[in-house]
Amino acid sequence: MVTNVFVYNSSEAHMKFLQKHPVRLLKFALPKTADVVIIGGGIIGAACAYYLSAAGLSVHLVERHFPASGTSRACDGLILLWDKSGPELALGQESIRLWGQVEEHLEEDFGFERSGTILLAENGEQLQAGEKRAQALRESGQRAEILPAGRLATLEPEISPHLAGGILFPDDLQVDPRRATLALLAAAKRQGVKLQAESEVIDIQHAPGEGGGVRGVVTSQGVIATPRVVCAAGVWSNHIARMVGIDLPTRPRKGHILVTARRPGFIHHPLLEGGYVTTVESAHDARQVALVAEMTTSGKLLLGSSREFCGYDRTVSLSAIQELATRATRFLPGLESTPIIRSYAGLRPWSPDGLPLIGPTRVPGFYLATGHEGAGICLAPVTGRLVTQMITEEARRPEAEVVAPGRCL
């Protein structure tokens, strides 16, 4: 399986995808003012633009490359609840509800599917831990089904016969992250959002002294006067925040994904191994690998996942590819003869406590929407909704206090 790997840069493929999609990178006169300027054209920025414009605000989104050019095109599309607890679970549940609304409103197909996911247990200890997660999820109103080994084999015949069983979580969702980002932006543009691509933010103008608020955003194409900025720049958010004198505790966390040749119907649910949560919650610098397998609408498999801290390096590592391939065949032996047609790496915006930073900062008018690590796809709608509620001073969910940036700034 590994012998067929080659390093793949998906920028060209993504640009071809953009050319066919309704979100066009049109040239237009730069607006002189906006109620809100959003920095970042990934799925978080797109969700913020969608909800802010729906609330009637004039919104301008600035992206230094092209929409979904960062993490949102280098990740899987799983929207999980079982890997969350406490306030993050509550936010995930609300976000899944909002995803259902979004799916009805957006005009473009973005691969939305109520696929459910299966957590795989290699031994009795992992199965017992999975059962505890299932019980906790049931208590929060979500569904979960214990799968003994025989039942698991019936649902997923390609799974290794050596597994102890699994847990089915039917309420988890699946989307195509790139297409979801572009569909949100297309809807936002219909609501009046201006999209400024291939434009770098050079500075954020703000009043001098303690308590001085945002006045405008200086880009490589001009200046936009605004009283509010939403920083949704993912792993590059710290660079933006420093423009107003704020240092974020976030770090880029690298992850690899493999794409196989077409194997339609090879698996019927997205699959994740029992040790996946351990890799998510760990803060070790060394690379950690856990199986994530997801079938795409084209019949190819996405295989992950890896996590490691190595700065802003997005180059593909052959050793990481080999580890992922070995891990995948351990759980899905039938993949041994399946070619890997491409591979890519992306960076996740990691925060020390595992929760995103969403909300206002000590600089009036400067808001954060970053630090989601691997939960950005799941939490995008609720992030956009929370930011909108904060800016428009609507009543908001109690979980908003848990993700408030002030806890770690």
N, C-alpha and C positions, 0 to 999 in steps of 0.2 A: 504493500500500500504506500509506504513512504517513498519508494523509488520513483513514483510518478509525480512527486511534488515539484512545483516550480514556484519561485517567488513572483507574486503578482501585484502590480500596482493598479488599483481599481479606478483611478481618477478618470482615465479615458472612457471606461465603460460607464461610469457614473455620468459623465458629461453627455454621452449618447442618450442615456436615460432621461436626463434633464431636457434634451432637445425635443423629446417626444411628449413630455409632460406639460400640462397647462401652465405651470409656473414658468414664465418667460423672464429672462434677464433683460428687461427693456430699459432703454435709456430715457430718462425724463429729467425735467428741471428739478434741481435739488430744492426741497421745500425750505423756506427760511425759518419756520417754526414748527413745533410739534408738541402735543400734550405730553407725549412719552417717546423717548428714543430707546429702542431695544438693541443691545449689542450681542450679536450671535445668531446665526441662522440655522442652528440645529433644532432638534425636536423641542427642547425647552423654550428657546426663543420663539419658535413657531407657535407653540401653545399659548405663550404670553401674548403674542400679537393677535391671535385668534380671539381670545377672551377680552383683551383690552379694547379692541376695535368693536367687538359686539356690544360693549358697554357704552359706545358712542364717543370714545376718545380718538383724537387724531394721533396715529402711531406711525413712526418711521423706524424701520429695522435696518441695521447696518451689518453686513457680513463681509469679512476681509477676503474671502475666496468665493465660494458659491454655496447655495443652500445645501445642507446636509453633507458638507465636505469634510467634517471632522468625525467625532465619535458616532454620530447618527448613521454613518454609512459603513462603520466598521464594528458592528455588534450584532447580536441575535435580536429577535423580535419578541421574546417571551415576556409576558406580563404575569408575574407570579405573585401569589398571596402567601403560599405556604412557607416561604423563606422569611416572612416578616412577623413581627410581634409588637404588642403595645401600640404606641401612637403611629408608628410606621405602618402597621397593619390597618389601622383605622383610615389613614391617608390612602393606602392602597385600595381598600374597599370603596372609598369615595371616588377614587380615580377610575376604577373599573366601571362604576356606574356612569361616570362622565364619558368614558370611552364609548359606552353604548349609545349615549346621546350624540356624540361626535360622529359615530359611524352612520347614523341616520341623516345627519345634516350635510356631511361632506359629499360633494358630487363625484369625486374620484375614488376608484377602487384602491384600497391600500392594504389588501390582504388580511382584513380583519376576520378572525375566526375564533369561535368559542371552542378551542381544541382540548382544553384540559391539559394537565401534565401528569407524568408518573414519576414518582421518586423511587429509585431502585435501591434495594438493600442487599448487600453482599452476604450478610450474616445476621444471626439473631439479634445481636446488639444493635445493629443499624435499623433492623425492622422494629425493634422495641422503641428506639428513638423516634422513628417515623410515626409510630402509633401515638406517641405523646404529642407530636406536632399535629396529627390528625384530630386528636381530641381537643386540643387548644383551639384549632381552627373551627371545629364544630361549635364550640362554646361561643364563638364570635359570629355565628350564623352562616358559616361557609360549609360546603359539602366536602366529605372525604370518605374514601372507601378503602379498606384494607384488602390487599391482594395477596392471598397465599400463592406459593410458587406455581401451582397448577393454573390458577386463574390468570396470573401474570402471563404465563406461556400462551394461554388462549388469546389474550388481548394483543400480545406482542411476540409472535412465534420466533422472531430472529434473536430474541434475548438469550444470553448464555443460560444453559440449564443449571448452572451452579449457584444461581442467586437464591436467596432465602425468600424473596417476595418483593412487594412494593406497595406504594400507597397512590391511589388515583385521586387527584384534586380536579374535579370537573369544572370548577369556576375560573380557572386560569385561562388567559387569552393569548392570542398570537397575532402580530401584525408584521408588515414589512416596514422597518424603521425609516428607510429612505422615502418610500412612497407615502408613509404617514406624515412625515415632515413636509413633503411637498404638497400634499393634499390640504394640510392645515394652513400652509402659506397661501395656497390658491384661494381658500375660503376667506382668509384674512384680507387678501388683496381685493376680493369682491366687496369686502366691508370697508374698503378705503385705505388699507395699509400701504405705505410706500416701501418698496424693497430696494435697498442700495447695495448691490453685490460688488465684489472686487474693489472694496473700499476699506482702507484700514483706519481705525480710530487712533488718532495721534495724541489727543488730549481731551480731558473733560474740564470744562470751565466751571469754577465754583467760587463763591464769594470768599474772600480771605478771612482768617480768624476763626476762632472756635464757634461752631454752629453755622458756619457759612454754607449756604445751600448751592445746589446744582444750578448752573445758568445756561450751559450749552455743551455741545459735543463737536469737537474739531475732527473732521475726517480728511482723508487724502483728496476728497472731491469738494470740500467746502465745510462751512460751519452751520450747524442747526441749533437755533436757540430753543431751549426746553428747560422746564423746571424739574423734570424727572428722567432718570436713566435707570433702565433695568439691565443689569449685567448678567447675561445668560451665555457667557463665552466658554463654558465648560472648563477644560483644563487650563485655558488661558485667562481665566477670570482674575487670577492674582495680578497679572500684568495690568489689567484694566483697573482693578481696585486700587493699585498703588498710585494711580493718577489722582486720586482724591485722598491719598495718605492712609490707606487701609491695607494691612497685610493679612491675607487669608491663611488659614492653617491647612488648606487643601494641597494635595499632591497628585500628579498624574500617575495612574496605575495602568500598566500595559497589559493588553490581552490579545491572544491570537485566535483566529478562526480558520478552519479548513473547509473547503467546499468540494464535495465529491462529484463524480460523474452522475448522471441521472440514474436513480434507483426508485422509480415511482412505487409507492405502497410498501417500501421496505420497513418503515415503522409507521404506526398509526396515531401515536401521540408524541409530543415532545418528551424526551427522557432526560432525567438528571440523576446523578448518583448521590448516595446518602452523604458523602463527604463534601458536597458542594457548599453547604452553608459554612463549614469550617474555613474553606478558602476565602469566602466573602468576608467573614468576620475577622480573619487574621490580619495582623499588621506587619508580618514578617517581610523583609526585603526580598528574600529568596523566592524564586518561581514556585508556584503551586498550581497543580493541575487537577481538574475534576471533570468527569464526563458531562457534557451537555450535547444532546443530539436533537436537531430540529429539521423536519421536512419542509422544504419550500414549495411554493405553488408550481414551480417548474419541475418538480420531481427530484431535485438535488438535495443533499443533506448538508446542513451546516453543523460542524463539529467543533466544540470547545470543551472546556474553557481554561484559559490560563490567567494567572494574576502575578504581577511582579512590579516592583518599583525600580525603574531605571531611567528616571528623568523624562525628557521629551522625545526619546528615541522611539520611532515608529517603524524601524526596519524589522523585517521578518527574520526570525531566528530558526535555522534548520533544526537545532536541538529541541526547540519548543514544538516544532511541527512533529518531530519524531515522538516526543512524549505524548502529544495529543493523539497521534495515530495509534500508538501502543495502548493508550487508555481506552480509546474507542473500540478496538478489536477485543479488548478484555471483556467488555459488556456485550458487544455485537460482533461475534466471530465471523459472521458472513461478510463483513466489510473488508476482510483481508485481501480479497481479489478485486476490490473496487478502487479505481484510480482517483487520486486527488487532483482536481484540475486547476485549483488555485488556492492561495492562502493570503491572508492579510492580517495586519495588526492595528489596533486602535488604542486610544488612551482614555481611561475613565477618570472623572474628577472625584477623587477620594477625600472624605473628611474623617477626622480622628474618631468621632463617635458613631460613624456609620449612617448619620442622618444628613439630609441636604441642608443648605443654608438658604432660607427663603424669607425675604422680607426687608424692611428698612434697616439702615445702618445709622451710625452717629452723624453721618453727613446727610443733612436734610435733602430729600429728593433722590438719593442714591440707594437703589434696591438691588438685592442679590437674588439670583435664581440659579444656584450652582451646587456642586458637591454631591450629586446624586449617585456617584459610583456606578454600579450596574443596574440601578433602579430608575434611570432616567426615562426609559420608554414607558414603564408602568406609571410613574408619577407625573408625567408631562401634563395631562389635563388638570389634575388637582393643583399642580404648581402654578399653571397659568391662571386658574380660578382664584387661588389664594392671593397672588400678586395683584390681580384686578380688584379683589375685595379690599386689600390694603390701600391701594391707590385711590379708590373711589370711596373709601371709608365705610364700606358695608360691614354688616356683622359677619364674622368669619368663624370657622371651625375652631374648637379649643386646641386641636393639635397644632395650630399655627404657632402657638407659643413654644412648642417643643422644637420646632425647626427654625426659630428666630435666630438670626445671625449673632445677636448680642451674647449668646451663651458661650461663644468661643472667640470673640473679637475683643 
